[in-house]
Amino acid sequence: MAADRIVSERVAASDGPTGGNAPATGTRAARELGARLAARQRRAAALARRERQIGNARLVVFLAGALVAWLSVGRNVLSPYWLAAPISAFAGLLLYHGRVIADRRRADRAVVFYQDGVARLEDRWAGRGVSGDRFLDRSHAYARDLDLFGDGSLFQLLCTARTPIGERALARWLCGAAAPSEITARQEAVGELRDKLDLREELALTGADVGAALHPDELARWAKSPASLARPRLRVLALLAVVAVALAYGARALGVAGSLPLAVVLAIEAAVGLSLRPRVRAALRAVDLPGRDLALLAQVLLIIERHTFEAPLLRALQSTLETRGVSASRQVARLGRLIALLDARRNQLFAPLAPVLLWATQLCMTIDAWRVAAGAAVPRWIAAVGDFEALCAVAGFAYERDDAIMPEVTADGPLFDAAGLGHPLLPRRRVVRNDVHLSRDRALLVVSGSNMSGKSTLLRTIGCNAVLAQLGAPVCAQRLRLSPLAVATSMRVDDSLREGTSRFYAEITRLRQIVDLARQQPPVLFLLDEILHGTNSHDRRIGAEAIVRTLLAHGAVGLVTTHDLTLSQIADNLAPRARNVHFADHLEDGQMVFDYRMHAGVVTKSNALELMRAMGLIGCDDAVESRDGAPRPTARVPTPAV
């Protein structure tokens, strides 16, 4: 109920197709999502009105029934048979009301689904949906530095999965590059799923029912655990005991036999039940949660099974959902029926008869037999559902991003060759694109520039697009060709009071990890922000050059940013495999302006003193000189665009 209330509040808060902001109309995705959102809002509003009307009608019928009951029972004016009409009408309205409520909830979820899509198109998506914080491993080679998880993260932008299975699969893809053949297969699958908006909507709406209830780890453990009640002899023994009781009772009822045979077979049945009772209780405890999870999962399995696909990866996923010629959804539906029958033992009318029939014992045996036949396939079904949801999430990104293209993955490397590369997390209207080329012959870019000029953003732009490319997703570029690369970053390195480590020690520890990674395959794409800035300029230059030389010697490629212009000598010493580039700024009407574009060579000025003056840290009369010694005017600090 709480989830429904949240959904209803989000639907009610919307103002027009986009919740108060008109969508961009320049793309097919914007027009389609806006039109569908408006249609779903109209349907949700109509169903909400119908729900209220039926609720009012139920009240009227109830009051009419009370009046009829008073006139027939209390006043003897009407026959009691008149009560049949309001009772039947109330029962019919009750059933109809339940269906309308279910339809209204589904329509509300459809509204939220399209609101989220429009929000992504309008760059209002940060903070909406799943952040993926639980997947963040601070020791990961790049997850924290590249904002893979958390509010405003790459995971939050991509993730439309509604089950923890799909979320986990997407997080796994983000944290590890796929093999080139797998990347190609995913690209083909994403290309086929890209325009299947109806499928993604259906999957998302079903997932909204399933997500909160699924516990995939417990489900897999239950499916693979030993089935102690699945022995055929035990099932036959329990069945014979129940049949014997039924025959003895029938014989007694017909007068063929007395009570003694019935008492004897009841005693035998009780002995059988008591001997199996510990195992039955254990089976009941074990089946309660995972069994319901699997029954709910059948809804998602059915969606995958009933669609026709051409991409080899999608067809392979479908093929994993078949066991011994029977589809996974049918197998799961059978389990669902068994669990429903098992729950019948709690019915007040049936409860007294259930022990006589060894109801729980026999159904636990049947469920254990189901586990023997199909349990080994459950982890495979779970993995297929997760991969399919992850593919649909990537396909949604491809559908909504008209500025994204599929990269080309080549075995000839190391290579990262991009034109018009932009950051996928920045608003599209503010993204400034740059060309980046890294290869065996040009393996290093030393990036200098003033504060807020875009150096760190460039590193994250390269890293995020490399991650997207190697999970099989489109990238925000006009062109990208790359070889398999192990992304490794050093950007957000912090000291630790608890562990007793300084920031400098934490950084060199991280750099050691990157060097160790470079000794493996595939080649490393290193992104080092303000390398070794926790030490003096002399040691920094020598140490940074030694680290970079080691990385290049092991076939790595990458970028190093710095404020320390003495580090520009690294590129000179490693030429022609290295080059200096920079980001520039200039004063315009007393305001600092950045173009966020990468230029050749070393930066010729710094804005550090201007920033300190603007923050009031130094006085207005303090001298600020350019590199050639001439006075420089004071700047006003703008809100950074990148």
C-alpha positions in Angstrom: 0.0 0.0 0.0 2.9 2.4 0.8 4.3 1.8 -2.7 1.0 2.5 -4.3 0.6 5.7 -2.3 4.0 6.9 -3.5 3.2 6.1 -7.1 -0.2 7.8 -6.8 1.5 10.9 -5.3 4.0 11.0 -8.2 1.1 10.7 -10.7 -1.0 13.3 -9.0 2.0 15.7 -8.8 2.4 15.7 -12.6 1.2 18.7 -14.6 0.8 17.8 -18.2 2.8 15.2 -20.0 6.1 16.0 -18.3 5.1 17.1 -14.8 5.3 20.8 -15.6 8.1 20.9 -18.1 7.4 20.5 -21.8 9.6 17.9 -23.3 12.0 18.6 -26.1 10.1 18.0 -29.3 13.1 17.6 -31.6 13.5 13.8 -31.3 11.3 10.9 -32.1 11.8 9.6 -28.6 10.7 12.8 -27.0 7.5 12.9 -29.2 6.7 9.3 -28.6 7.3 9.3 -24.8 5.4 12.6 -24.4 2.4 11.2 -26.3 2.4 7.9 -24.4 2.7 9.7 -21.1 -0.3 11.9 -21.9 -2.3 8.8 -22.9 -1.3 6.9 -19.7 -2.2 9.9 -17.6 -5.7 10.1 -19.2 -6.2 6.4 -18.5 -5.0 6.6 -14.9 -7.3 9.6 -14.3 -10.3 7.7 -15.9 -9.7 4.6 -13.8 -9.3 6.7 -10.6 -12.7 8.3 -11.3 -14.2 4.8 -12.0 -12.7 3.5 -8.8 -14.4 6.3 -6.8 -17.7 5.7 -8.6 -17.6 2.0 -7.8 -16.7 2.8 -4.2 -19.8 5.1 -3.9 -21.9 2.4 -5.6 -20.8 -0.2 -3.1 -21.8 2.2 -0.3 -25.2 2.7 -1.8 -25.7 -1.0 -2.3 -24.6 -1.7 1.3 -27.1 0.8 2.6 -29.8 -0.6 0.4 -29.0 -4.1 1.7 -29.2 -2.9 5.3 -32.6 -1.4 4.6 -33.8 -4.6 3.0 -32.5 -6.6 5.9 -34.3 -4.3 8.3 -37.6 -4.5 6.4 -37.4 -8.3 6.0 -35.9 -9.4 9.3 -36.8 -6.6 11.6 -40.2 -5.5 10.3 -41.3 -8.7 8.3 -42.4 -6.4 5.5 -40.3 -8.1 2.8 -39.4 -11.7 2.2 -35.8 -12.6 3.3 -35.3 -13.7 -0.4 -35.1 -10.0 -1.2 -31.6 -9.9 0.4 -30.3 -12.0 -2.5 -30.4 -9.0 -4.8 -28.2 -6.5 -2.7 -25.9 -9.3 -1.6 -25.3 -10.4 -5.3 -24.9 -6.8 -6.4 -22.4 -6.0 -3.6 -20.4 -9.2 -4.4 -20.3 -8.3 -8.1 -19.2 -4.7 -7.3 -16.5 -6.0 -5.0 -15.0 -8.2 -7.7 -15.2 -5.4 -10.3 -13.8 -2.9 -7.8 -10.7 -5.2 -7.3 -10.1 -5.4 -11.0 -10.4 -1.6 -11.4 -8.0 -1.0 -8.5 -5.5 -3.4 -10.1 -5.8 -1.6 -13.5 -5.5 1.8 -11.9 -2.3 0.8 -10.0 -0.9 -0.5 -13.3 -1.8 2.7 -15.1 -0.2 4.7 -12.3 3.0 2.7 -12.7 2.9 3.3 -16.5 2.6 7.0 -15.9 5.7 6.9 -13.6 7.5 4.8 -16.2 7.0 7.4 -18.9 7.6 10.3 -16.5 11.0 8.9 -15.8 11.7 8.5 -19.5 10.8 12.1 -20.2 12.8 13.2 -17.2 15.9 11.6 -18.7 15.3 13.3 -22.0 15.0 16.7 -20.2 18.1 16.0 -18.0 15.9 15.9 -14.8 16.7 12.3 -14.0 19.2 12.7 -11.2 17.7 11.5 -7.9 15.0 9.5 -9.6 15.0 5.7 -9.6 17.5 3.3 -8.1 20.9 4.8 -7.2 22.8 1.5 -6.9 24.7 2.6 -3.8 24.8 -0.9 -2.5 26.9 -2.0 -5.5 29.7 0.6 -4.8 33.0 -1.0 -3.9 35.4 1.8 -2.9 38.4 -0.4 -3.8 37.2 -0.9 -7.4 39.5 0.3 -10.1 37.2 3.0 -11.3 33.6 2.7 -9.9 33.9 5.6 -7.4 36.0 8.0 -9.6 33.6 7.6 -12.6 30.4 8.0 -10.6 29.1 4.6 -11.5 26.8 4.4 -8.5 24.8 6.9 -6.3 22.5 9.8 -7.1 23.2 11.2 -10.5 25.3 8.2 -11.4 25.7 6.2 -14.6 23.8 3.4 -13.0 20.9 5.6 -12.1 20.8 7.0 -15.6 20.8 3.5 -17.2 18.8 1.4 -14.8 15.1 0.8 -15.6 15.2 -2.8 -14.2 12.6 -3.4 -11.6 14.0 -6.6 -10.1 17.1 -6.9 -8.0 18.2 -9.5 -10.5 18.3 -7.0 -13.3 19.9 -4.3 -11.1 22.7 -6.7 -10.1 23.4 -7.8 -13.7 23.6 -4.1 -14.9 26.0 -3.3 -12.0 28.1 -6.3 -12.8 28.4 -5.2 -16.5 29.4 -1.7 -15.4 32.1 -3.0 -13.1 33.8 -5.3 -15.6 34.5 -5.2 -19.3 33.0 -7.9 -21.5 34.9 -9.9 -24.1 34.8 -8.4 -27.6 32.5 -11.2 -28.9 30.1 -10.6 -26.0 30.2 -6.9 -26.6 29.2 -7.5 -30.2 26.4 -9.9 -29.2 25.0 -7.3 -26.7 25.2 -4.6 -29.3 23.0 -6.7 -31.7 20.6 -7.4 -28.9 20.3 -3.8 -27.9 19.8 -2.8 -31.5 16.8 -5.2 -31.7 15.4 -4.1 -28.4 15.9 -0.4 -29.0 12.5 0.3 -30.5 10.5 -2.3 -28.5 9.0 0.3 -26.2 5.9 -1.8 -25.6 8.1 -4.7 -24.4 10.1 -2.5 -22.0 6.9 -0.9 -20.6 5.4 -4.4 -20.0 8.5 -5.6 -18.4 8.8 -2.5 -16.2 5.2 -2.7 -15.0 5.5 -6.4 -14.2 8.8 -5.8 -12.5 7.1 -3.2 -10.3 5.1 -6.0 -8.8 8.0 -8.4 -8.5 10.9 -6.3 -7.5 10.2 -5.7 -3.8 9.5 -9.4 -3.2 12.4 -11.1 -4.9 15.3 -12.6 -3.0 17.4 -14.2 -5.8 20.2 -15.5 -3.5 17.8 -17.3 -1.2 15.8 -18.5 -4.2 18.9 -20.1 -5.8 20.1 -21.7 -2.6 16.6 -23.2 -2.1 16.5 -24.5 -5.6 19.9 -26.3 -5.3 19.6 -27.5 -1.8 19.0 -31.3 -1.2 15.4 -32.5 -1.4 15.0 -34.8 1.6 11.3 -35.7 0.8 11.6 -36.5 -2.8 12.2 -40.2 -2.4 9.5 -42.2 -4.3 9.1 -44.8 -1.5 8.2 -42.1 1.0 5.6 -40.6 -1.4 4.1 -44.0 -2.0 4.0 -44.8 1.7 2.2 -41.5 2.5 -0.3 -41.9 -0.3 -1.1 -45.5 0.7 -1.7 -44.4 4.3 -4.2 -41.8 3.1 -5.9 -44.2 0.7 -6.2 -46.8 3.5 -7.8 -44.2 5.8 -10.3 -43.3 3.1 -11.2 -47.0 2.4 -11.6 -47.7 6.1 -13.8 -44.7 6.6 -15.9 -45.7 3.6 -16.2 -49.2 4.8 -17.4 -48.0 8.2 -19.9 -45.6 6.7 -21.4 -48.3 4.6 -21.5 -50.7 7.5 -19.1 -53.2 6.0 -16.5 -52.8 8.8 -16.5 -51.4 12.3 -14.4 -48.7 13.9 -11.4 -50.9 14.7 -10.0 -51.0 11.2 -10.4 -47.2 10.9 -8.6 -46.7 14.2 -5.8 -49.0 13.1 -5.2 -47.2 9.8 -5.4 -43.8 11.5 -2.8 -44.9 13.9 -0.5 -46.1 11.1 -1.1 -42.9 9.2 -0.2 -40.9 12.4 3.0 -42.9 12.8 3.9 -42.1 9.2 3.1 -38.4 9.6 5.1 -38.2 12.9 8.1 -40.0 11.5 8.2 -37.4 8.6 7.3 -34.4 10.7 10.8 -32.9 11.2 11.6 -33.1 7.5 8.1 -31.7 6.6 8.6 -28.8 9.0 12.0 -28.0 7.6 10.6 -28.2 4.0 7.7 -25.8 5.0 10.2 -23.3 6.4 12.4 -23.6 3.3 9.7 -23.2 0.7 7.9 -20.3 2.2 10.0 -17.4 0.9 11.8 -18.8 -2.2 8.7 -20.6 -3.5 6.7 -17.4 -3.6 9.7 -15.6 -5.2 9.8 -18.1 -8.0 6.0 -17.9 -8.5 6.3 -14.1 -8.9 9.2 -14.5 -11.2 7.0 -16.4 -13.6 5.5 -13.1 -14.7 8.8 -11.9 -16.0 9.7 -15.3 -17.5 6.5 -15.4 -19.5 7.1 -12.0 -21.0 10.6 -13.1 -22.3 9.2 -16.4 -23.6 6.3 -15.1 -25.6 8.3 -12.6 -27.7 10.1 -13.5 -30.9 13.7 -12.4 -31.3 16.3 -12.5 -34.0 19.5 -11.4 -32.2 21.5 -14.6 -31.2 22.0 -13.4 -27.6 18.3 -12.9 -27.1 17.5 -16.3 -28.6 20.1 -17.9 -26.4 18.5 -16.3 -23.3 15.2 -17.7 -24.4 16.6 -21.1 -24.9 17.9 -21.2 -21.3 14.3 -20.8 -20.1 13.4 -24.3 -21.3 14.0 -27.5 -19.3 13.2 -31.0 -20.7 11.0 -29.4 -23.3 8.9 -27.5 -20.8 9.1 -23.7 -20.5 10.3 -22.1 -17.3 7.0 -20.1 -16.9 5.0 -23.4 -17.1 7.4 -25.0 -14.6 7.0 -22.1 -12.2 3.3 -21.9 -12.7 3.0 -25.5 -11.6 5.1 -24.7 -8.5 2.7 -21.8 -7.9 -0.3 -24.1 -7.9 1.4 -26.5 -5.5 2.2 -23.7 -3.1 -1.4 -22.4 -3.3 -2.6 -25.9 -2.5 -0.2 -26.1 0.4 -1.6 -22.8 1.8 -5.1 -24.4 1.8 -4.1 -26.1 5.1 -4.6 -22.7 6.8 -8.2 -22.4 5.6 -10.5 -22.6 8.7 -12.9 -25.0 7.0 -10.2 -27.3 5.5 -7.7 -27.2 8.4 -9.4 -30.0 10.5 -9.2 -32.4 7.4 -5.7 -31.5 6.3 -3.9 -33.7 8.9 -6.0 -36.7 8.0 -5.0 -36.3 4.4 -1.3 -35.7 5.3 -1.9 -32.6 3.2 1.3 -30.7 4.1 3.4 -33.9 3.9 2.3 -34.9 0.5 2.6 -31.4 -1.0 6.0 -30.9 0.5 7.0 -34.2 -1.2 5.6 -33.1 -4.5 7.4 -29.7 -4.2 10.7 -31.5 -3.4 10.1 -33.7 -6.5 9.7 -30.4 -8.4 13.1 -29.2 -7.1 14.7 -32.5 -8.2 13.3 -32.1 -11.7 13.7 -28.3 -12.2 15.8 -26.9 -9.3 19.1 -27.0 -11.1 17.7 -24.7 -13.8 16.6 -22.0 -11.4 20.0 -20.2 -11.2 20.0 -20.3 -15.0 16.5 -18.7 -15.2 17.6 -16.0 -12.7 20.7 -15.2 -14.7 18.6 -15.0 -17.9 16.1 -12.6 -16.4 18.9 -10.4 -15.0 20.7 -10.2 -18.4 17.5 -9.6 -20.2 16.5 -6.7 -17.9 20.0 -5.3 -18.2 19.8 -5.4 -22.0 16.4 -3.6 -21.9 17.9 -0.9 -19.7 20.7 -0.4 -22.2 18.2 -0.4 -25.0 16.2 2.3 -23.3 19.3 4.4 -23.1 20.0 3.8 -26.8 16.4 4.8 -27.6 16.4 8.0 -25.7 19.9 9.2 -26.6 20.0 10.5 -30.2 23.5 11.8 -29.4 24.8 8.3 -28.8 26.3 5.8 -31.3 27.5 2.2 -31.1 31.3 2.1 -30.8 33.5 -0.2 -32.9 35.5 -2.7 -30.9 38.7 -3.9 -32.5 41.4 -6.4 -31.5 44.2 -4.2 -32.7 45.3 -2.2 -29.7 45.8 -0.6 -27.4 43.5 2.0 -29.0 41.0 4.7 -27.9 40.1 6.9 -30.9 37.1 9.2 -30.3 35.7 12.1 -32.1 33.1 14.4 -30.5 33.3 12.7 -27.1 30.9 14.0 -24.5 30.1 13.1 -20.9 26.9 11.0 -20.7 25.9 12.4 -17.2 26.0 16.1 -18.2 23.0 17.9 -19.6 23.2 17.6 -23.3 22.7 21.3 -23.9 25.8 22.0 -21.8 28.1 19.2 -23.1 31.3 20.4 -24.8 32.8 17.6 -27.0 36.4 16.8 -27.6 38.4 14.5 -29.8 40.8 12.1 -28.0 43.3 9.7 -29.6 45.4 7.2 -27.7 47.3 4.4 -29.3 50.6 2.6 -29.2 52.3 5.5 -31.0 50.5 8.2 -28.9 50.1 6.6 -25.6 50.0 9.6 -23.2 48.4 13.0 -22.9 49.6 15.3 -20.2 46.7 17.7 -19.5 47.4 21.1 -17.9 45.0 23.8 -17.2 43.5 26.2 -14.6 41.0 25.4 -11.9 37.5 24.4 -13.2 38.7 24.3 -16.8 37.5 20.8 -17.4 40.5 18.5 -16.9 38.9 16.1 -14.5 35.7 16.1 -16.5 37.7 15.0 -19.6 39.1 12.1 -17.6 35.6 11.0 -16.5 34.2 11.5 -20.0 36.8 9.1 -21.4 36.3 6.6 -18.6 32.5 6.6 -18.7 32.4 6.1 -22.4 35.0 3.3 -22.2 32.9 1.6 -19.6 29.7 2.0 -21.7 31.5 0.8 -24.8 32.8 -2.4 -23.1 29.4 -3.4 -21.7 27.8 -3.2 -25.1 26.0 0.2 -24.8 26.0 3.2 -27.0 28.5 6.0 -26.2 28.1 9.7 -26.3 30.4 10.5 -29.3 30.3 11.1 -33.0 32.8 8.2 -33.4 34.6 5.8 -31.1 36.9 3.0 -32.0 38.6 1.1 -29.2 40.3 -2.1 -28.3 39.7 -4.1 -25.1 41.0 -1.9 -22.3 41.1 -2.3 -18.5 40.0 1.1 -17.1 41.9 2.2 -14.0 41.6 5.6 -12.3 43.2 7.7 -9.5 41.0 10.7 -8.9 39.2 10.7 -5.6 41.9 9.4 -3.2 41.2 10.2 0.5 43.2 9.8 3.7 41.8 7.5 6.4 42.0 8.4 10.1 40.8 4.9 11.0 43.4 3.1 8.9 46.1 5.7 9.7 46.9 6.5 6.1 47.6 9.9 4.6 46.2 11.0 1.3 49.7 10.7 -0.3 50.1 7.1 1.0 46.6 6.3 -0.2 47.4 7.7 -3.7 50.6 5.8 -4.1 48.9 2.6 -2.9 46.3 3.2 -5.7 49.0 3.9 -8.2 50.7 0.6 -7.2 47.4 -1.2 -7.9 47.2 0.4 -11.4 50.8 -0.6 -12.2 50.1 -4.2 -11.1 47.0 -4.2 -13.3 49.1 -2.9 -16.2 51.2 -6.1 -16.0 48.1 -8.1 -16.9 45.9 -8.3 -20.0 44.1 -6.4 -21.5 46.1 -3.2 -21.7 45.3 -0.5 -19.1 43.6 2.8 -19.9 44.9 4.9 -17.0 43.2 8.2 -15.9 45.3 10.0 -13.3 44.0 13.3 -11.9 46.6 15.6 -10.3 49.1 12.9 -9.9 51.2 12.9 -6.7 50.1 16.5 -5.8 50.6 15.6 -2.2 54.4 16.0 -2.4 56.9 18.7 -3.5 57.3 19.7 -7.2 60.8 18.1 -7.6 59.8 14.6 -6.2 56.5 14.9 -8.0 58.0 15.3 -11.4 60.5 12.5 -10.9 58.0 10.1 -9.4 55.2 10.9 -11.9 57.6 10.3 -14.9 58.8 7.0 -13.4 55.2 5.8 -12.9 54.2 6.8 -16.4 57.2 5.2 -18.0 56.4 2.0 -16.2 52.8 2.1 -17.3 53.8 2.8 -21.0 56.4 0.0 -20.8 53.6 -2.5 -20.1 51.5 -1.3 -23.0 49.1 1.0 -21.1 47.7 4.2 -22.5 46.1 7.2 -20.7 46.0 10.7 -19.5 47.6 12.6 -16.6 46.3 16.0 -15.4 48.3 18.5 -13.5 48.4 22.0 -12.2 52.2 21.7 -11.9 53.6 22.9 -15.2 56.9 21.2 -14.5 55.2 17.9 -15.2 54.9 19.0 -18.8 58.5 17.9 -19.2 57.2 14.3 -18.9 55.6 14.6 -22.4 58.8 16.2 -23.8 60.9 13.4 -22.4 58.6 10.7 -23.7 57.9 12.3 -27.1 56.7 11.3 -29.7 54.6 8.8 -27.7 53.4 11.6 -25.4 52.2 15.1 -26.0 51.0 18.1 -23.9 47.5 19.4 -24.2 45.6 22.0 -22.1 42.4 23.6 -21.3 42.3 27.4 -21.4 40.4 30.3 -19.9 40.2 34.0 -20.6 38.8 37.2 -19.1 35.7 38.7 -20.7 34.3 41.8 -19.1 36.0 41.0 -15.9 34.5 37.5 -15.8 36.4 34.2 -16.1 35.3 32.2 -19.2 36.1 28.6 -20.0 35.7 27.0 -23.4 36.2 23.4 -22.1 38.0 22.5 -25.3 41.3 20.6 -25.4 44.1 22.6 -27.1 47.6 21.5 -28.1 50.6 22.5 -25.9 51.0 23.6 -22.3 48.7 26.1 -20.6 50.3 29.5 -20.3 48.4 30.9 -17.3 46.6 30.0 -14.0 43.5 31.3 -12.4 44.3 30.2 -8.8 45.0 33.7 -7.5 41.9 35.1 -9.2 39.8 32.3 -7.5 41.4 33.1 -4.1 40.7 36.8 -4.6 37.1 36.1 -5.5 36.6 34.0 -2.4 38.1 36.8 -0.2 41.2 34.8 0.7 43.7 37.4 -0.6 43.3 41.2 -0.7 42.3 43.2 -3.7 45.7 45.0 -3.6 47.7 41.8 -3.7 49.6 41.6 -6.9 48.5 39.1 -9.5 50.9 38.7 -12.3 50.8 36.7 -15.5 53.6 34.3 -16.5 55.4 37.2 -18.2 55.2 39.4 -15.1 52.5 41.8 -16.3 49.6 42.7 -13.9 46.4 40.8 -14.6 42.9 42.1 -13.9 40.7 40.5 -11.2 38.1 38.0 -12.4 34.6 37.2 -11.3 34.0 33.5 -10.8 31.2 32.1 -12.9 29.2 29.0 -12.1 31.2 26.2 -13.7 29.5 24.7 -16.7 31.3 21.4 -16.5 
